[in-house]
Amino acid sequence: MSVHWPIFRSLLRNAKRTLVVDDRRSYTGAELIVAAFHVAAEIEKKSSTKTVGLMLPTSAAFPIAALASWMLGRVIVPLNYLLKPEELDYVVKHSGVDCVVTVGPMLEAIGYTPDVKSLIMLDQIDFKSVPELRWPRLADNEDLATLIYTSGTTGRPKGVMLTHGNLVANIAQGARGMNANSKDVFLGVLPQFHCFGVTQLTLTPLSVGAKVVYTAKFVPAKILELARKHKATVFIGIPSMYGALINAKSGTPEDFASMKLMVSGAEPLPDATLERFKEKFGVKICEGFGMTELSPATNVSLPQCNKRHSVGKPLPEMEQRIVDPATEAELPTGTEGELRLRGPNLMAGYYRRETDTQNAIDCQGYLRTGDIAKIDDDGYLYITGRLKEMIIVGGENVFPREVEEILNNHERVCCSGVIGVQDPVRGEVIVGFVEPNEGETVDANELRVWCREFLPGYKCPREIHVVEALPRNPVGKIMRKELKNLLPAEAQG
């Protein structure tokens, strides 16, 4: 039995309901399938490789192209159009795509054209004609569905191999964890080259028969308008998005009055953002956790069952444990160590990188996440840092997150990043970087005094640099590895 059949069944069952709304138009389930037939014919005609590249704005175009590819038994490769051209070239070549599905305006906007045999331009297809009807090919759970390339912390992006079984499992896990159903209205702005954009904001709504509203660009006023107009119930974003919504002058509690779940992920949610958002809109933001290697969702908090700084309990069928990274021994409840996760949503591996795959999964089948975390008596997970980002100051371990949380609580700080810099006396010292709130200034010495009020001396930054903007990756996460480049040349070591 085809594992992607549930999506098609859902679309057929809800054919008369508007399932997808984007910046251009609305689509019923039947219209999505008919459009996919058109695109499938083009892929079949212009592509001979197993993989098909998708370079598309956040819109209905993505599910149409994905469904078309899966109808043919192909593997989709969502292309991160925010990468540098040389990085995109690498992904295109490494994945082996010979055809990319895209739209003309996107290529013009990013100034990049993939070097492939064929481009399928959706804006040039006559979707009003009658397409060739076709029966989607069957796929087993183990069959590869997508290659999603992670930005990674070092080296080239790695292609995460997710099977149809992985995706179907995570759709079911996320739907149960969020209590999603056909009455929900998802508001999607995360890019669909991101795993959360693929699984939780594209496939999950289609599978449960819910309505989903997309907009290609994150514009706070537009998000508020769409949430109010469509009575959105589910929104998944990152902390910087919530900060921007707080600062939108037009925002009122009525905008999110229909919301049952607003989730923040990718990086820690500052206390100040949580409190200001609830004060302005009357809605409590919940934190969640996931990794591309896990399709990606693993944990989520719910408004009625929520602990501050926790990313929530594991989703159904997820197993979590904390181990000593040096000995692999499992640690007691409440003890910090490396987070290991496993479940039916765990990737098949990294594409054409067998050694990396073997290093990523331990002998018990758990993913080595590289995150430092702890689990409380109720099963709630707390992410406290990254193993590779741990700073050792005079023999004491310090994780950037705990220092950043204090900096972020300052009323004039928008966000911060903390790193360790080599020091001949203490091994490492802490250096902080802060981005002020728009239109405000902040004094570095004042911030150092602020830190000393809340942190022991060895955790206080030796230096604090005020910068116009912190470096971020394409989905808005602060890139700590780039912070060192903001130091004076003589301090970069």
Sequence and secondary structure as in RCSB ss.txt:
>XXXX:A:sequence
MSVHWPIFRSLLRNAKRTLVVDDRRSYTGAELIVAAFHVAAEIEKKSSTKTVGLMLPTSAAFPIAALASWMLGRV
IVPLNYLLKPEELDYVVKHSGVDCVVTVGPMLEAIGYTPDVKSLIMLDQIDFKSVPELRWPRLADNEDLATLIYT
SGTTGRPKGVMLTHGNLVANIAQGARGMNANSKDVFLGVLPQFHCFGVTQLTLTPLSVGAKVVYTAKFVPAKILE
LARKHKATVFIGIPSMYGALINAKSGTPEDFASMKLMVSGAEPLPDATLERFKEKFGVKICEGFGMTELSPATNV
SLPQCNKRHSVGKPLPEMEQRIVDPATEAELPTGTEGELRLRGPNLMAGYYRRETDTQNAIDCQGYLRTGDIAKI
DDDGYLYITGRLKEMIIVGGENVFPREVEEILNNHERVCCSGVIGVQDPVRGEVIVGFVEPNEGETVDANELRVW
CREFLPGYKCPREIHVVEALPRNPVGKIMRKELKNLLPAEAQG
>XXXX:A:secstr
  TTHHHHHHHHHTTTSEEEE SS EEEHHHHHHHHHHHHHHHHHH  SSEEEE   SSTHHHHHHHHHHHTT E
EEE  TTS HHHHHHHHHHHT SEEEE HHHHHHHT    SSEEEEGGGS TTS           TTSEEEEEEE
  SSSS EEEEEEHHHHHHHHHHHHHHHT  TT EEEE S TTSHHHHIIIIIHHHHHT EEEE SS  HHHHHH
HHHHHT  EEEE HHHHHHHHH TT  GGGGTT SEEEE SS   HHHHHHHHHHHS   EEEEE GGGSSEEEE
 BTTB  TT  BEE TT EEEEE TTT  B  TT  EEEEEESTT  SEETT HHHHHHHB TTS EEEEEEEEE
 TT  EEEEEEGGG EEETTEEE HHHHHHHHHTSTTEEEEEEEEEEETTTEEEEEEEEEE TT    HHHHHHH
HHHHS GGGS SEEEE S   B TTS B HHHHGGGS GGG  
